[in-house]
Amino acid sequence: QVQLVESGGGLVQPGGSLRLSCAASGRTFSSDVMGWFRQAPGKEREFVARIRWSGGSAYYADSVKGRFTVSRDNAKNIVYLQMNSLKPEDTAVYYCAAGRRAGTSPAVFDSWGQGTQVTVSS
């Protein structure tokens, strides 16, 4: 089991930026894929981005492509989500997840963090 802890959420004005971090510990070698999801009130949890510890291209939801960037620091076991040009519709609880297979469904991921709130408002 992989333990995940997110940080970096907060309140930001439209057009602003935030960087989320996800610190991973435990059996990280068994979960190569790291994903970011978000869930707004009354909505289903939706895929945002994913990356592999082992390398390769990142993959993004169309709604964030060109604005968000996912990256990793293998030495520190940390995955980042840089969010630029934020919009009010980006407001949600953001979750980090770990899994063995690449996918966009929450069901593909085995381990989850507790989530961090991102609010975009003026």
C-alpha positions as a printed Julia matrix, in Angstrom:
122×3 Matrix{Float64}:
   0.0    0.0     0.0
   1.19   3.48   -0.87
   0.57   6.39    1.47
  -0.09   9.74   -0.18
  -0.24  13.21    1.36
  -1.28  16.25   -0.67
  -0.47  19.85    0.13
  -0.5   23.27   -1.51
  -4.18  24.01   -1.9
  -5.74  27.34   -1.05
  -7.67  30.35   -2.26
  -6.51  32.04   -5.46
  -7.97  34.68   -7.78
  -8.98  33.82  -11.34
  -5.93  33.83  -13.56
  -3.65  32.96  -10.67
  -1.45  29.94  -10.03
  -1.01  27.24   -7.42
   1.32  24.27   -7.11
   0.08  21.12   -5.44
   2.43  18.51   -4.03
   1.85  14.82   -3.36
   4.36  13.05   -1.13
   4.38   9.28   -1.57
   5.69   6.67    0.87
   5.4    2.95    1.34
   5.39   0.5    -1.56
   5.89   3.15   -4.24
   7.76   0.7    -6.49
   4.53  -1.25   -6.96
   2.56   1.76   -8.2
   4.2    3.31  -11.23
   1.34   5.57  -12.24
   0.56   8.72  -10.29
  -2.64  10.58  -11.02
  -4.38  13.77  -10.03
  -8.15  13.91   -9.76
 -10.58  16.54   -8.56
 -14.1   16.57   -7.2
 -16.37  19.59   -7.02
 -19.45  19.65   -4.75
 -22.25  17.57   -6.21
 -20.09  16.24   -9.03
 -18.25  13.01   -9.68
 -14.53  12.71   -9.19
 -12.82  13.53  -12.49
  -9.41  12.83  -13.95
  -6.99  15.75  -14.24
  -3.54  14.4   -15.14
  -1.2   11.45  -14.71
   2.5   10.65  -14.92
   4.7    7.61  -14.45
   7.58   7.36  -12.0
   9.42   5.38  -14.69
   9.2    8.14  -17.3
   7.27   8.78  -20.49
   4.86  11.52  -21.42
   2.31  12.94  -19.04
  -1.38  12.81  -19.95
  -3.97  15.5   -19.3
  -7.7   16.03  -19.35
  -8.77  18.36  -22.14
 -10.13  20.83  -19.6
  -6.67  21.5   -18.14
  -4.4   20.9   -21.12
  -2.09  23.86  -21.66
  -2.76  25.27  -18.19
  -1.7   22.47  -15.81
   1.61  20.62  -15.71
   2.32  17.42  -13.8
   5.89  16.57  -12.85
   7.76  14.29  -10.48
  10.87  14.23   -8.29
  11.88  10.58   -8.08
  14.55  11.25   -5.49
  12.02  12.79   -3.12
   9.03  10.63   -4.12
   6.97  13.77   -4.76
   4.59  14.48   -7.62
   3.6   18.04   -8.41
   0.66  19.66  -10.18
   1.44  23.17  -11.37
  -1.82  24.97  -12.08
  -1.75  28.21  -14.07
  -4.46  30.46  -15.48
  -6.88  29.12  -12.92
 -10.6   29.51  -13.49
 -13.53  29.42  -11.06
 -14.56  26.08  -12.57
 -11.26  24.62  -11.35
 -12.57  24.92   -7.78
 -12.61  21.45   -6.24
 -10.93  19.12   -3.8
  -7.84  17.78   -5.55
  -6.71  14.22   -4.88
  -3.48  12.43   -5.6
  -3.71   8.73   -6.49
  -1.35   5.84   -7.2
  -1.9    2.78   -9.33
  -0.28   0.09  -11.45
  -2.04   0.82  -14.74
  -2.57   3.99  -16.7
  -6.14   5.15  -17.0
  -8.54   8.0   -16.38
 -11.06   6.2   -14.2
 -10.74   6.47  -10.4
 -11.29   2.7   -10.28
  -7.87   2.13  -11.89
  -6.05   3.67   -8.93
  -5.45   1.78   -5.7
  -4.24   4.38   -3.21
  -5.56   7.86   -2.5
  -4.55  10.89   -0.51
  -6.89  12.84    1.74
  -7.32  15.69   -0.74
  -6.57  19.4    -0.69
  -9.07  22.19   -1.36
  -8.5   24.57   -4.25
 -10.81  27.56   -4.47
 -10.64  29.99   -7.38
 -12.6   33.11   -6.61
 -12.31  36.89   -6.66
